[in-house]
Amino acid sequence: MSVFVLKEGKVSLAVGAQPKDALLFAPSKQAAQAIQEDRARWKRESELLRERFALAARR
């Protein structure tokens, strides 16, 4: 999936971490897929954190 970044007035292919002031964009179908993947990743990470906190609280 191609994600593009607009920073300092130049558009380029986004590679790696981008600064907070950069504007990221993708074609609409790809953007929807990226958002869906990001939400799924966030959900997995949240569940992992909850499990770790529960384990730490039991100790």
C-alpha positions in Angstrom: 0.0 0.0 0.0 1.4 3.4 -0.9 1.0 6.2 1.6 2.2 9.7 0.7 3.4 12.5 2.9 3.3 16.2 2.4 5.9 18.0 4.4 7.6 21.4 3.7 5.6 21.7 0.5 6.9 18.5 -1.1 4.9 15.3 -1.7 6.9 12.0 -1.4 6.3 8.4 -0.6 6.1 8.0 3.2 8.8 5.7 4.6 9.3 5.1 8.3 8.2 7.4 11.1 7.0 10.9 10.0 7.0 14.1 12.0 3.8 15.2 13.7 3.4 18.2 11.4 3.5 16.0 8.2 0.2 15.4 6.3 -0.2 11.7 5.4 -2.6 10.6 2.7 -3.5 7.6 0.5 -6.0 6.7 -2.2 -9.4 6.3 -0.6 -9.6 2.5 -0.7 -6.1 2.2 0.6 -6.8 4.8 3.3 -9.8 2.8 4.5 -7.7 -0.3 4.6 -4.9 1.5 6.5 -7.4 2.8 9.1 -8.9 -0.6 9.5 -5.4 -2.2 10.0 -4.4 0.6 12.4 -7.6 0.0 14.5 -6.9 -3.7 14.6 -3.3 -3.2 15.7 -4.5 -0.7 18.4 -7.0 -3.2 19.6 -4.4 -6.0 19.9 -1.9 -3.7 21.7 -4.6 -2.5 24.1 -5.6 -6.1 24.9 -1.9 -7.0 25.5 -1.5 -4.1 27.9 -4.7 -5.1 29.8 -3.4 -8.6 30.1 0.0 -7.4 31.4 -1.6 -5.1 33.9 -3.9 -7.9 35.2 -0.9 -10.2 35.5 1.1 -7.5 37.4 -1.9 -6.8 39.7 -2.1 -10.5 40.7 1.5 -10.6 41.8 
